[in-house]
């Protein structure tokens, strides 16, 4: 059973930074994609970043490019994914979810395009609030 457990989040002033973490485990297939999806009140879900195990390349939505950085590490079958968020602004306020899709082969780029609904596994979500 796939488990995604998030930590981090909170309240920060505009211009500040936060770091989210996601401990992922239980994947049946070695090939999967994992990333971060956010949802602001009244808005559609937006995939902001992802990485695929097939190529190890990270992708970012234009709204967060050059401000957010996704990184990952593995230890004893558990993969931890981090999202470093810098230069935060009030428009980044949302619930952030760690999300994954498995199996997934090749580039995860479509997931930060128009295929956010392809994510089949979700964490519980963590609130990020950026004050002006």
trRosetta pair geometry for C-beta under 8 A, 3 or more apart (Angstrom, degrees):
i j d omega theta_ij theta_ji phi_ij phi_ji
1 26 4.9 -45 85 -170 42 147
2 24 7.3 -14 -166 -165 89 87
2 25 7.4 165 -147 89 47 42
2 26 4.5 -171 -95 91 31 111
2 27 5.9 47 -101 -80 98 59
2 100 6.4 -138 -179 74 143 134
2 102 6.7 158 -79 30 143 135
2 121 4.4 -48 107 -127 141 153
3 23 7.7 -9 113 107 96 85
3 24 7.1 168 86 -147 57 42
3 25 5.2 -6 54 60 98 87
3 26 5.2 91 5 3 80 134
4 22 5.6 -10 -168 -172 90 111
4 23 7.5 157 -153 77 40 49
4 24 5.3 -1 -104 -103 74 80
4 34 7.9 173 -110 -143 122 113
4 98 4.5 -161 174 100 124 115
4 99 7.2 62 -170 -89 177 24
4 100 6.2 177 -70 -3 132 113
4 121 6.0 132 -17 141 124 103
4 122 6.6 -117 55 148 138 18
4 123 3.8 -102 115 -69 106 87
5 22 6.9 148 72 -156 41 56
5 23 4.6 -15 59 56 100 98
5 24 8.0 -170 23 -71 67 39
5 98 7.9 -12 56 48 17 146
5 123 6.4 161 -92 -133 14 111
5 124 7.7 18 -128 6 52 104
6 9 7.5 47 145 -20 117 120
6 20 6.4 -20 -162 -173 103 103
6 21 6.9 146 -156 83 53 51
6 22 5.1 -21 -97 -98 69 79
6 96 7.4 169 -158 102 152 90
6 97 7.4 -117 -49 -142 150 38
6 98 5.0 177 -76 -6 103 116
6 123 4.4 101 -26 153 106 152
6 124 6.4 -138 30 49 107 78
6 125 7.0 51 37 -94 152 1
6 126 4.8 -137 127 -25 132 119
7 20 7.3 157 83 -159 45 57
7 21 4.9 -11 59 61 92 100
7 22 7.8 -180 20 -77 66 37
7 23 7.8 35 -1 -9 106 98
7 126 7.2 117 -144 -84 10 153
8 18 6.3 126 171 166 107 97
8 19 5.4 -113 -131 99 141 56
8 20 4.0 -164 79 -111 140 46
8 21 5.4 122 -21 10 120 74
8 83 8.0 -177 86 57 156 87
8 126 6.2 91 77 132 65 163
9 18 6.6 55 -114 172 25 140
9 20 6.1 45 -51 -98 74 98
9 96 6.4 -169 -92 40 113 115
9 126 3.5 -161 -26 148 149 112
9 127 5.5 112 169 67 133 44
9 128 5.0 -110 -139 -70 84 71
10 18 6.4 -178 48 -124 88 129
10 127 7.5 80 -78 90 19 80
10 128 7.1 9 44 -118 35 56
10 129 7.3 -80 139 36 32 85
11 129 4.7 -20 -107 73 74 107
11 130 7.9 168 -156 -84 53 26
11 131 6.6 31 -173 -20 97 109
12 16 3.9 -139 171 88 114 137
12 17 7.0 -137 -163 55 158 22
12 18 5.4 -141 -22 -51 147 107
12 88 5.8 69 93 62 126 150
12 128 7.7 -23 19 -166 106 83
12 129 7.4 150 25 85 60 58
12 130 5.8 -23 74 -110 83 69
12 131 7.4 -169 93 20 33 81
13 16 5.0 99 61 -21 66 124
13 130 7.3 62 174 -163 13 68
13 131 5.4 -46 -111 67 56 93
14 88 6.5 -131 -134 99 43 74
14 89 5.4 38 -140 -123 99 53
14 90 6.1 -37 -84 -37 112 77
14 130 5.7 85 -83 167 63 104
14 131 6.7 -107 -25 90 79 45
14 132 5.3 32 -28 -121 134 45
15 87 6.3 -22 -136 -135 45 50
15 88 6.9 -54 23 55 11 66
15 89 7.7 53 -49 -81 48 65
16 88 5.5 -31 68 39 65 114
16 130 7.4 -173 50 -131 99 92
17 84 7.1 -6 -170 -177 113 80
17 85 6.2 161 -154 89 62 60
17 86 4.7 -11 -104 -105 104 62
17 87 7.7 22 -80 -13 79 37
17 88 6.7 164 -92 -13 30 106
18 85 4.9 -4 60 59 79 112
18 88 6.6 40 6 -52 98 147
18 128 6.1 -180 72 -131 161 111
19 82 6.2 -11 -174 -169 99 107
19 83 7.0 163 -157 81 51 51
19 84 5.2 -13 -109 -106 88 64
19 85 7.0 -172 -83 20 37 75
20 36 6.8 102 85 -113 144 139
20 82 6.8 154 84 -158 53 53
20 83 4.3 0 55 52 103 101
20 85 7.1 45 -4 -13 97 113
20 96 5.9 -93 -95 110 163 146
20 98 7.7 -171 148 -62 120 98
20 126 6.4 166 -128 65 113 139
20 128 7.6 -67 -62 -67 121 124
21 80 6.2 -11 -169 -173 101 103
21 81 7.3 150 -158 81 51 46
21 82 5.2 -19 -101 -102 72 76
21 83 7.9 -158 -70 21 32 68
22 34 7.3 -167 100 169 138 124
22 36 7.6 -170 -24 -83 140 89
22 80 6.8 157 79 -156 49 55
22 81 4.6 -14 59 60 104 94
22 82 7.6 -170 20 -75 72 33
22 83 7.9 43 -8 -10 105 98
22 98 3.4 133 -117 -108 145 153
22 123 6.1 -116 -132 -53 110 150
23 78 6.0 -5 -169 177 92 117
23 79 7.8 147 -159 82 45 44
23 80 5.4 -20 -101 -102 63 84
24 27 7.2 30 150 -34 105 109
24 34 5.9 -67 -66 -121 167 153
24 78 6.9 152 74 -167 48 66
24 79 4.6 -25 66 71 105 92
24 80 7.2 175 18 -88 77 30
24 81 6.4 32 -9 -2 121 106
24 98 7.1 -144 -70 155 102 133
24 100 6.3 109 -137 -55 136 147
25 77 6.7 65 -135 128 95 88
25 78 4.7 -30 -81 -113 107 83
25 79 7.3 167 -74 25 54 69
27 30 7.3 117 118 -94 122 23
27 32 5.3 -111 -141 -12 142 150
27 79 7.9 9 0 11 129 125
27 100 7.6 -101 -88 154 113 148
27 102 5.2 -149 -142 -123 103 166
28 102 6.9 141 44 137 78 129
29 32 6.0 128 86 -52 98 94
29 102 5.1 173 50 -179 109 102
29 103 3.9 -52 107 -88 171 98
30 53 6.4 -142 152 125 66 146
31 52 7.7 12 -167 180 78 93
31 53 5.5 -157 -129 74 43 111
31 54 5.3 37 -138 -65 104 94
31 102 7.4 148 96 -139 54 79
31 103 5.0 46 83 -161 95 98
31 104 6.0 -147 142 66 85 48
31 105 5.2 18 161 -87 147 67
32 52 7.5 -156 109 -146 31 64
32 53 5.6 45 48 5 58 122
32 100 5.8 24 160 -178 124 109
32 101 6.4 178 -162 87 83 46
32 102 3.6 -25 -108 -93 118 97
32 103 6.1 -102 -81 -133 69 42
32 104 5.1 74 -145 28 37 98
33 50 5.5 23 173 176 109 120
33 51 6.9 178 -151 89 71 35
33 52 4.3 -31 -98 -99 92 77
33 53 7.2 -136 -77 1 44 74
33 100 6.6 168 90 -152 50 63
33 101 5.2 2 56 53 95 92
33 102 7.7 -173 27 -69 56 63
33 104 4.0 -62 -5 92 98 157
33 108 3.9 144 -139 -106 134 121
33 111 5.9 179 132 -25 146 155
34 50 6.7 165 89 -151 30 76
34 51 6.2 -17 63 59 77 81
34 72 7.5 107 73 -99 125 139
34 79 7.1 158 11 112 163 135
34 81 5.5 -153 121 -48 127 157
34 98 7.1 2 -176 -178 100 91
34 99 7.2 169 -153 91 57 43
34 100 4.3 -17 -103 -100 80 95
35 47 5.9 46 113 -164 139 103
35 48 7.5 179 164 63 108 58
35 49 5.2 -168 -156 101 101 54
35 50 3.0 -54 -69 -96 138 72
35 51 6.6 148 -80 10 82 58
35 70 7.1 -35 -131 -121 73 157
35 81 7.7 -120 -100 166 24 155
35 98 7.7 175 96 -152 27 55
35 99 6.0 -23 68 65 71 86
35 100 7.6 144 18 -87 59 51
35 108 6.7 165 -44 153 127 143
35 111 6.1 151 17 121 150 136
35 112 7.1 -135 -174 -64 163 97
35 119 7.6 -107 53 -92 97 127
36 47 7.3 131 86 -157 45 60
36 48 5.2 -35 93 56 98 100
36 49 5.2 22 38 51 99 90
36 50 7.7 -155 21 -72 55 57
36 70 7.1 -161 2 -97 113 118
36 81 7.8 -166 -49 129 92 124
36 83 5.0 22 -40 -69 156 152
36 96 5.7 -7 -171 -172 109 103
36 97 7.0 150 -157 77 57 46
36 98 6.2 -36 -99 -100 68 52
36 99 7.1 131 -117 20 18 86
37 45 5.3 16 171 179 117 109
37 46 6.7 162 -159 81 69 36
37 47 4.8 -38 -100 -96 85 62
37 48 7.0 162 -109 6 29 78
37 96 7.4 151 79 -157 39 55
37 97 4.8 -22 65 64 90 101
37 99 4.8 18 1 0 118 138
37 116 6.0 117 -123 -157 126 113
37 119 6.4 -119 -34 8 145 166
37 122 7.9 -60 47 -122 128 98
38 45 7.2 161 82 -154 31 64
38 46 5.5 -22 62 63 81 90
38 48 5.7 31 2 -24 108 123
38 92 7.7 -48 179 -167 170 63
38 94 3.9 78 174 106 110 144
38 95 6.7 159 -153 79 66 43
38 96 4.8 -27 -96 -100 90 68
38 97 7.1 173 -86 17 36 73
38 128 7.6 -50 -127 38 125 123
39 43 6.2 -178 -163 81 62 90
39 44 7.4 -97 -125 138 89 24
39 45 4.7 -39 -80 -99 104 69
39 46 7.2 154 -83 16 51 72
39 94 5.6 154 70 -171 26 111
39 95 5.4 -17 60 57 85 93
39 97 7.3 23 1 -6 101 113
40 43 4.2 37 65 25 89 133
40 93 6.2 80 -118 97 107 72
40 94 4.2 -76 -69 -97 70 95
40 95 7.9 167 -84 15 31 66
43 46 7.3 -26 140 -21 120 108
43 94 7.6 -66 59 -112 132 116
45 97 7.9 -28 -143 31 119 129
45 116 5.4 -174 106 141 107 145
46 61 6.3 30 166 -88 105 170
46 63 7.2 -1 162 38 147 146
46 94 7.9 -67 42 -144 106 171
46 116 7.0 -110 -134 -85 19 156
47 50 6.3 -1 172 -40 121 112
47 61 6.5 150 95 -53 59 117
47 99 7.5 -94 -111 60 97 136
47 111 5.3 -127 165 145 168 79
47 112 4.5 -129 107 -104 109 57
47 116 4.4 -169 -27 -104 108 99
47 119 7.4 160 -91 -33 121 130
48 60 6.7 -5 164 -152 64 70
48 61 4.8 -79 -131 17 49 118
48 63 7.0 -81 -122 73 92 103
48 64 4.8 44 -166 9 109 151
48 68 6.2 17 151 68 120 169
48 83 7.7 70 92 -147 121 140
48 96 8.0 -45 21 -130 135 102
48 112 7.0 13 165 -128 6 110
49 58 6.3 1 -172 -174 101 102
49 59 6.6 170 -147 86 55 51
49 60 5.0 -9 -98 -103 87 69
49 61 7.1 -98 -55 1 56 79
49 64 6.8 -84 -47 88 101 139
49 68 5.9 -134 -44 119 137 128
49 70 4.4 174 149 -41 138 133
49 83 6.4 151 53 -118 140 111
49 112 6.6 22 -98 -89 20 135
50 58 7.0 169 85 -148 38 61
50 59 5.5 -7 54 53 83 95
50 70 7.4 64 -11 82 4 179
50 108 4.0 -126 123 132 124 134
50 109 7.8 -165 66 -77 118 24
50 111 4.7 52 -30 81 167 130
50 112 5.6 -155 7 -40 108 102
51 56 6.7 4 -175 -154 106 37
51 57 6.9 -177 -138 84 73 29
51 58 4.7 -31 -85 -93 94 74
51 59 7.7 168 -79 14 47 69
51 70 5.8 -164 -34 125 113 131
51 72 5.8 -142 74 -15 156 135
51 81 7.1 -174 35 -127 122 121
51 108 6.3 114 157 27 5 148
52 55 5.5 37 81 36 109 82
52 56 7.2 -85 79 -40 62 22
52 57 6.8 -1 40 48 93 72
52 104 6.1 -116 -131 115 104 113
52 105 8.0 77 -175 -176 131 13
52 106 6.7 -25 153 103 163 30
52 107 6.1 -178 13 -150 150 21
52 108 3.8 175 -48 -34 101 101
53 56 7.1 24 -147 -69 29 65
53 104 7.8 112 28 73 88 92
54 104 7.4 -122 -14 111 116 72
54 105 5.4 93 -71 -155 152 50
54 106 5.4 -41 89 -53 156 18
54 107 7.7 -90 75 -46 119 30
55 106 6.8 25 -20 -161 118 37
55 107 6.1 -13 27 -83 145 60
57 107 6.6 -29 64 -123 124 83
57 108 7.7 -176 78 27 80 89
58 70 4.8 173 -141 67 136 112
59 107 7.5 75 -41 -179 135 96
59 108 6.0 -159 20 86 121 86
59 109 4.7 157 -89 -104 162 65
59 111 7.5 131 69 60 131 88
59 112 4.9 -161 118 22 113 139
60 64 5.5 -120 -175 84 110 92
60 65 4.5 139 106 -89 128 73
60 68 6.2 160 -133 72 126 104
60 70 7.5 -179 -78 -2 92 111
60 112 6.6 -168 176 -169 9 165
61 64 5.4 62 65 23 88 95
61 65 7.0 -135 92 -37 39 84
61 112 5.0 -142 -64 -175 74 110
62 65 5.5 -35 -138 -1 34 121
63 91 7.7 -118 -172 128 117 122
64 67 5.4 -108 -169 63 60 102
64 68 4.1 0 163 8 118 125
64 85 7.7 -60 -153 -126 119 90
64 92 7.6 94 -99 -111 100 109
65 68 7.6 -52 -83 40 18 86
67 85 6.9 25 139 -159 91 61
67 86 5.4 -144 -168 72 68 75
67 87 4.7 -101 -132 60 110 109
67 88 7.6 137 170 -73 127 44
68 83 6.1 -11 -169 -173 108 93
68 84 6.8 155 -158 83 53 55
68 85 5.1 -10 -107 -106 87 68
68 86 7.3 -177 -81 26 38 69
69 83 7.4 155 78 -157 43 47
69 84 4.4 -9 58 57 96 107
69 86 7.7 26 0 1 99 107
70 81 6.6 -8 -167 -175 97 98
70 82 7.0 158 -152 83 48 55
70 83 5.5 -16 -98 -102 73 71
70 84 7.8 -161 -71 22 26 73
71 81 7.4 166 86 -154 41 54
71 82 5.0 -9 60 57 88 103
71 84 7.2 28 4 -7 107 107
72 79 6.0 1 -173 -178 113 101
72 80 6.7 163 -152 86 62 49
72 81 4.7 -19 -100 -102 92 72
72 82 7.2 -175 -80 17 41 71
73 79 7.3 167 85 -153 37 59
73 80 5.3 -10 60 58 85 96
74 77 7.6 31 -173 -80 98 7
74 78 7.2 158 -153 81 60 41
74 79 5.0 -26 -99 -100 81 73
74 80 7.7 179 -85 18 32 70
75 78 5.8 -25 70 62 74 88
75 80 7.3 4 17 -3 103 109
81 98 6.6 140 69 -138 121 118
83 96 7.4 -137 67 175 153 144
85 88 5.7 54 141 -75 107 104
85 92 6.9 142 -176 -180 134 150
85 128 7.4 22 59 -147 168 152
88 92 5.0 -104 -154 51 85 150
88 128 7.7 -127 -142 168 140 119
88 130 4.6 -150 145 -108 113 136
89 92 5.7 111 59 -5 58 100
89 130 6.0 104 124 130 15 151
90 93 5.7 -17 -174 -14 55 116
90 130 5.0 -151 -96 96 38 100
90 131 7.0 24 -95 -148 95 12
90 132 4.9 -21 -52 -60 132 95
91 130 7.8 -32 36 63 35 134
92 128 6.4 -57 135 121 93 126
92 130 5.2 59 63 -6 97 143
93 128 6.3 -154 -130 104 42 75
93 129 5.2 35 -130 -129 103 49
93 130 5.1 -130 -61 29 86 81
94 128 6.1 6 56 57 59 98
95 125 4.5 12 171 -176 114 122
95 126 7.0 150 -159 69 69 25
95 127 5.5 -39 -101 -94 71 61
95 128 7.6 154 -108 18 21 74
96 125 6.7 146 73 -153 36 66
96 126 5.5 -28 62 63 89 81
96 127 7.8 151 15 -108 78 11
96 128 5.4 41 -15 -8 117 118
97 122 5.4 -20 -179 -158 131 96
97 123 5.4 172 -162 55 71 86
97 124 7.9 -164 -123 76 84 20
97 125 4.8 -35 -84 -92 83 77
97 126 7.9 154 -82 16 39 66
98 122 7.4 137 82 -161 56 46
98 123 3.9 52 50 -8 93 134
99 119 3.9 11 162 -167 124 147
99 121 6.5 149 -160 84 56 59
99 122 5.2 -10 -106 -104 84 67
99 123 7.1 -110 -63 7 51 81
100 119 6.5 101 57 -149 16 89
100 120 7.3 -52 95 57 61 69
100 121 4.4 -18 62 65 91 114
101 104 4.8 81 99 -56 97 128
101 111 7.1 -162 11 -101 134 132
101 118 5.2 4 -98 135 157 90
101 119 5.1 -110 -53 -113 98 43
101 120 5.3 94 -117 11 71 89
101 121 7.1 -178 -78 19 35 86
102 120 7.3 -112 33 55 62 117
102 121 7.0 6 14 -3 100 130
104 108 6.6 49 145 -98 139 88
104 118 7.9 99 -102 145 120 124
107 110 7.3 105 106 -5 93 80
108 111 4.8 -31 174 18 83 124
108 112 7.4 66 128 -9 86 92
109 112 6.4 -67 -161 41 43 95
109 113 6.6 43 145 -25 71 111
110 113 5.0 -61 -151 34 44 120
110 114 7.3 -53 -172 49 78 62
110 115 4.5 27 144 19 97 136
110 118 7.5 48 112 8 107 152
111 115 5.4 -72 -99 84 42 98
111 116 6.5 90 -173 -94 64 46
111 118 6.1 -104 -106 61 87 121
111 119 6.9 87 -150 -55 116 91
112 116 7.8 58 -108 -77 29 86
115 118 4.4 13 160 -10 99 122
116 119 6.3 -26 179 2 55 109
119 122 6.7 86 137 -72 115 84
122 125 7.7 2 165 -48 106 84
123 126 7.8 -18 118 -18 127 89
